[in-house]
Amino acid sequence: MGDKASGAADLWYKTAVVYAIDVHTFQDSNGDGVGDFPGVTSRLDHLADLGVTCVWLLPFFPTPDRDNGYDVADYLGIDPRYGTLDDFETFLTKAGERGIRVFLDLVVNHTSDQHPWFQASRRDKGGRFRDYYVWADNPPPPDPRSKSIFPGEEESVWTHDDRAGACYYHRFYKFQPELNTANPEVRAEIERIMDFWLSFPIAGFRIDAASHMIEDKGLPGTAPKEGHGVLTEFHNRVAARRPDGILVGEADVPVAEAAEFFGDGDQLTLLFNFLLDNDIFLALATETAEPIARCLKELPAIPEKGQWLNFLRNLDELDLERLSEDEREQVYRAFAPDEEMRIFGRGIRRRLAPMLGNDRPRLELAFSLLFSLPGTPVVVYGDEIGMGDDLALDGRNAVRTPMQWDRSPNGGFSDAAPDELIRPAISKGDFGYAKVNADAQRADPRSLLNCVKGVIAARRDCPEVGWGAYQVLPADAPCVLAHLCDWKGSRLVAVHNLGKKPCEAVVELGGHSDGELTRVFGTAEVEAADGKYRFRLDGSGYGWFRTRARD
């Protein structure tokens, strides 16, 4: 179970700390109300001080912007609102000077309906671009395996186009027609896009909707005959240009299918761990360790070069579709009791801090779990200061409000008038920028920001988590999760109390310790007794301890 480290320098992502940035809501530099690359560059010191070593950039390409930039109209440019290619290159240079790598979103499962390829496809039935997309004169009956990603907003995966005289396929919104990845010409176009961006000093790509790229596109025979070999093609393209480059994948699939996306270390490098994320929130909702322990035991073995990418929240909904209906209801009751907090019949459109009731011990517990569980951690912008959400905004935009830098108007995001912002800043209530902002928290040693900074520093001092093999340890308290990461004879034991009340738990390490546990992070206390270890934890308490393997 877990990974065996090779120590190869090009596996830098094993110990990375990833931070997700949405350019247009991070920092505006020119007062037009829209974030931009010069603005992001001006805030790099915030990331470096936090301990971030890698940035995930959400889409920044020219777009009609009907789906937060995931409707791309031109893959080889920068949306003019965000700056120029020179601004982008300056950002990469300045990030590199701070030891921060950058990977980009590659949104090639679908395009915008305004993309020139689609416009050409709909105009000319006999042209080369027609087969860049999937068309049908008479779409097949609805298939439960090909349902819309957005139930309640899109009722069909087929939309009729009058100009084309046919229907086109889309799992996402109707303005996002699906590319026909079974067509080798389409894959060649994708590789040309990759080549273009790899001419800049980037670390690699996140493949959006990776699982949908290799499935049937509504009609038999429209899945690439190469199947997962498509991902191998993309992997090889990156490796040829950037030997230490990465392909990150979004593939929210059942546990039995997850390992296939790593291949033999020749497909995706890192895979977002939706399975673990579901069970973390179930464990927090039920105050029991069993969901996380079960998930860790069920995760498939992955190649040495592979890595799980762990997260608490992203900038979509908290997707709970891997839970049973009863489990999902338990999470809903705990974290989304009102219908307006829920979305698509499967998820929650809230930020981390409000979901946890802005309860500081629970927030610290969640971050300690994120950074001590096996894999590489991702933090989305704003969660490090406990930003809130705006449920008055449509859909997923509730969690995509501007970064709150200080208590000045618009939270320091922009000098524009409030009604000119790309999205309203949160200005009122317990999560308004007067109360929640990076500037104030930076000056307060007890702030959430400094707590997150501390857990990141601890994680960077504990390579066992990113490199080591892992094991769930027996604990006699149902609320306590205990696990061990083992790397080169150094072993890290982490204990977490999922309950809100103080507790004691006896944990069996078996032959995994030389007898001494040294605390490296947290407040939990431990004493040895009869070959076992008794931990004392506060409500929502946690502790990381290092020990050596027995000789």
N, C-alpha and C positions, 0 to 999 in steps of 0.2 A: 504494500500500500504506500502511495507517495512516491517521491523521487529519490534517486541516488545521484549525488552531485558529481559532476565531472571536473569542476573547477575551471572549465574553459572560460576565457575572458569574454567570449562573444555571447555568453548567456547572462549578460548584464541585467536582464529583466527579472531574474530570480530574486534580486534584492531591491528592485525599484520601488519607488513610491509615486503613484500616478495621480495626476490632478486634471480634472476635466474642465475645459474652458469653452464657453459659448461666446465667440468674439463679440457679437453684437449686444450682449448684456453685461460685459465685463468692465470696460472702461472706454468712455468717449473722450477723444483728445481734441476735437475741433468744434464742439458745441452744437452739433447737428442732432443730438439725441440718440445717436446710434454708436455703439462700441466699435472700435477699429483696432487695426494692428499697432499703430503708434501708441494707442492707449494700453493695449495688453503689454507692450514692451515696457512702458513706464511703470508697470506693476510687477515686473519680474522679481524685484527684491523681496516682495511679499512672499512669493513662492520659494525663493531660495532660503529666506529666513525660516519658513515653515518646515523646510527639509525635503521639499519635493524634488525628485530627480528626473521626472518624465511628465510631459504634458500631452494629453489627448485633446486635439483640436476638433470641435464639432464642425460641420460643413460651413465653408466660407466662400463657396463658389457663387457666381452669378445665378440668381434664382428669383422666381416670382414670390417666393417666401410664403407659401401657403401652408407649409408643414415644417417650419423652423429650419429651412434650408435644405431639407431632405428631398426637395423637388428641384433637382439640378438642371439648369438650362445651358451650362457651359462648363465642362470639366477642366478646362485649361486656363482658367482665369480666376481673379479675385473679384468678388462683388465690389463695385466701386464705392459702396457705402463704407466698406471696411478698409479701403486703402488700395495700394498697388502691389505688384510683385516685388518692387524694391522694398516697400514697407514690410512685406512678409519675410524677405531675406534678411532684413535688419533684425527682425524679431528672432529668427533662427540663430543669427550670429550672437546676439546678446544673450539668448538662452544658453547657447553652447558655452559662452564665457563663464556662466554660472554652474556649469556641469549639468544642465537640464536638457534632456533629449526631447524630441517632439515626434508624435505620430499623428497621422491625418485620418479623418473619416473618408472612406472610399465608398460612395453610395452608387453602386452599379447594378443593383438588382432592378432598379427602375430609374426612369428619368422624369423630368417635368414634361407635361404635354406641350410646353413651349420650346423644348429642345429641337434644334434643327433636324435631328435624325427622325423624330416623331412627325414633324411637319412634312418632311419628305416622304415618310412611310405612308401617311394618310393620303397624300396627293397622287401617288403613282403606284398602282397595284403591281405593275411589272418591274418596278425599279429595284435597285440593290438594297434600299433601305426598308423595303416592305417587310423583309424577313428579319429585320432588327427587333421586331416586336411580334407578338402572337395575336393573329387575327382569326376570326371565325365568322362565316356568313350566318351560320346557325349555331349559336353556343350550345353546348351539351346541358342536360339537366343539372341542377345544383348538386355538387359533390361535397359531403361533409368534411372531406379531407382538404378542401380548397375553399374554406370559408374566408370572408373578409376579416382582415386584421382589426377592423374598427366596427364591430357590431353596433347597430344603433345609429351609425353615421353613414355607412355604406352597406346596402342590403344585397348587393350583387358584386361579383368579381368580373363581370362583363359590362361594358358600356358601348352603346352604339354610337358610331361617328358618321354623321351624314356625308361628310366629304369623302370618306373612304368607302362608304356603302357597306360597312361591316362592323363587327364588334371587336374591341380589343380587351386584353386580359390585364387585370390589376388586382393584386391581393391587398394593396394599400388603398389610398384614395384614388378616385377616378381621374384626378389630374396627375397621377403617377403611373403611366403605362409601364408594364413590365418588359424589361429587355429579354430577348430570346437568347439565353446563354448557350443553347444547343447549337447556335449558329457560330461556326469558327470565326467568321468575320467580326462578330460582336466581341468575342474574347480577344481577338487581335486588337480591337479598338481599346478594350480595357487595359491591355498590356502597354499600349502606347500612352495611355493616361498615366499609368504607373511609372513608365520611363520618364515622362515629363517631370513629375514631382520628385522622382528620385535623383534628378539632376540638381536638386537642392539638398542640403545636408539634413534630411529627415531620417527618423529611425525606422519608418515603415508605415503601415496602414491598419486601420480597423475596417474590416469587411462588414458593412451593414447588411443585415438580413441574409447572412451567409447560408443558412439552411434553406431559405426560399430560392436561392440562386440555382440549386442543383435538383430541385423537385420538378415534377410535371407542371407546366404552366396552363392548367385548365383543360388541356387536350392530351390524349395519349401520344407518347413519342416526343413530347416537347421538353422533357428533361434531357440534359446533356448525356449522350451515351457514355461519356467518360465518368459520369457521376462525380464522386469525390476527386477524381483526377483533375477536374477544373481547378480545385483549390491547390492541387500539387503544381499545376502550371503556374499559378500566381505565386506560389511559394518559391518556385525555381526562378521566376523573373526577379523577385526581390533579392534572392540569394546571389544571383549573378551580378547584381549591381551593388549590393550592400551585404557582405557576408554575415554581419551581425544584425541585419535587419529583421523586423518582426512582422508577422501578420496576426492581428488580433481579430477574433471572430465573435459576432453576435449570432448565437444559435441556441435559442430557447427550446431545447428538445428533451424528450424523456431520458432518464439516466442511462437506459440501455443503448441509446444512440450517441451519447456524448463523445465517447472515446474515438468514434469514427472520424471526428473532425480534426483530430490530431494526426491521423494516419500513423505512419511509422516515424513521426517527427518531420514529415515532409509535406504537411498541409498547414493548418493553423498552428501558430506558436503559442498563443494564449487564447483561452476561451472564457468568456464571461460566465461566472458560476451562478446562473439563475437558480439552480437546484439548492445551493447553500443559502442563497439570499432568502428564498421562500421559507426555509426552515429556521433561519435566524429570527425572522419576525414571528413565526409560530412559537418559537421558544420564548421570546420576549412577551408574547401575548399570554401564554399559558404558565409562565414562570417555571418552566421545566426544561431540563437539559436534553431530554430524550430526542427531540427533533433534530438538533444539531449533531448529537452523537450518532444517531441513525444515518444521517446524511453522510457524515465522514466515513462511516463504515461501508456505505453503499457506493461511494464515488468510485468509478472504474480506475484501474491502473492506467497511467499515461506514459508516453515516451519520456526519456531522460531530458530531451530538449523542450518538452511541453511544460505548460504552467497554467494553473487556474488563475483567473482574474476575479478577485473578490470585491464586492461592493455592498454598501448598505442601500444607497439610493442612486439612481441615475436621473437624467432630465426628462424621462418619460414617466409613465405611471409605475408604481410598485406593482409589478405583474405577479399575481399569485396563482397562476393557472396550474402550477405543478402541485398544488395542495388539493386535497379532497374538498368536496363542498362543505362538509362540516368543519374542517380545519380552516377553510377560507372564512367562514362565518365567525369563527373565534377571533381571527385577526381583524376582521371588519369591526366586530364589537369593541375590540380594544383600541383600535387606531383610526377607524373611520366610521363612527357611529351614525353619522348623518349621510343621507343618500348623496348629497352634493359633493361629498368627499370621495365618492367611488366613481369608477369609469369602466366602460366596456364590459361590465359584468364579471370582471376578473381582477381589477386593480384598484389602487388608491392613488389619488392625485394630490399628495401632500409631501411636504419636506420632512426630513428626519426629526428636527426639533419639535415642531408642533405635534407630530404623531406621538412622540414620547412625552407629551405634556410639558415640554421644556423642563423636564425633571433632570437636574444635573447628574445625579448618580446614574440614572438610566442611560443618559447620553455618554457618559464616560465608559460605562459597561459596554455599550454598543461599539464604541471606537476601539476599546481594548480587544473585543472579539474580532473585529475587522483586521486588526494588525497582528494578531497572534495566531489566527487560523491559517492552515497551510495554503500558500498561494501568494499572489502579488496584490496589494491593496489599491483601490481607487477611491478617491474622494472627489465629489463634485463641488465646483466653486460655491462658496457660501456656507457649506455644511460645517466648515471648520470654525465658523463664528455662530452657528445655530440660527441661520436665516429662516424666516417663516415662508408661508405660501399665501397666495391671493386667490381664494376660491371664487372671486367675482370674475376672474378671467376664464376664458373658454378652455375646456379640456386640459391638456397637458401644460398649457401655458401658465397654469397656477403655480408651477414650481420653477418657472423660467424668468423670474423677475430680476431686475438689475442688481449687481453686486453692491453691497452696502459698505462703503469705505470709511465714512465718517458721518458726523451729525449735520453737515451742511445740507442745503437743499439738494434733493435727489440722492441723498446719501453719498455725495461726492462722485457719483457715476458720471454726471454730465452737467454742464452749465446751461443747457437748454431749458426752456420753459417746461414745466411738468407735462403739459398736454402735447409736447413735441417729442417725448421720449418714445423709443421703439416699443417699450412696454412700461406700464406704471411702476414706479418704485414703491415699496411698502413704506408708508409714511406714518401710519397710526398703529396704536395698540402695542402689545408687549413685544412684537417683532418689528416695529417701525425702526427706521434707521437712527432715530435719536437714542434708542435703547440698545439696538444691536448693530454694532459696526466694528470694523477691523481696527480702527485707530484707537478707540477706547479700550478694546480688549488687549491690544498690544501693550498698553501701559499698565494693565492689571495682571499681576503674576498669578492670580487665581482664576483668570478667565478661561472660558472654553477654548479659545484660540491657543492659549499657552498650554492647556492640557493636551490638545491635539498635537501641538509642537513637541510636547514631552513624549507622547506615545510614538510619534514618528522617530524621534531620536532613539528611543528604546528599540524600536523595530530595526533601525539601521545598525544597531549594535548587536543584533541577534540574527546572524545569517542562518541559524538553524531553521528558522521559520520558512524562509524562501527556498532553501536548498534541501532540507532534511526529509527523511522518511517520517511519517507521523503515525500515531496510535492513540486511540481513545483509551483512557485509563479508568478502571472501576472506581466509583465513588459511592459511598453509602447514603448520600443525600440526593433525592430526585432533582433538586433545584441546582445542583452543582455539576458543571461540565469540567472535566479534567482531561487534558490531552498533552501529549509529549511529541516534540520534534527532535530528531536525532541526526546529527551531522558530524562526521569525523570524530566520534567519541565524545563530543560535547552535546549535552541534552538540555533542552528547555522544557520545563513543565509549566503549563498555564492552567490556572483554576479560575472559574467564573461562577458567581452566584447569580443565577437567573431570577431568583426570588427577591422580593423587596424587603424581606426581614433578615436580620443577621442569622448566621447559621454556622455549624461546624460540620466538617465532612472528613471522613477517613478515606484516604486514597492509597491504593496499592500500586507501587512502582515495580514490584517484582524484582527482577535482576537489572533494572534500568538505572540504578543509582549507586554511587560509591558511599552513600550514607549521609552526605551533606547537601542541603539545598540552600542556595544563596539567592536572596530576592534581588531581582534586577529592575523590577517595575511593579507598581501597585502598592496596596496597603495590607493585603492578606498576610496573616502570620501562620507559621508552621512549627510543629515540633514532631520529632521522630518518636515512635512508640511501637515496640515489638515488630520491627521491620516494615511498619507502615508509617504513614504520615497523616497527622491530624491538622487540618487547615481551619483557621477561624477567619470568617469573612463577614464584613458588614453587609447590610442589605445592598444588593447590586454591586457588591465588592468583587475584587479581582486581584490577582497577583501572578507575576511571572518569576520563575525560579530556575536557576541554572545548576546543573549537576554534571559530574563526569561519569562515564560508563565504568562499570567494574572492570578491573584488569582480568 
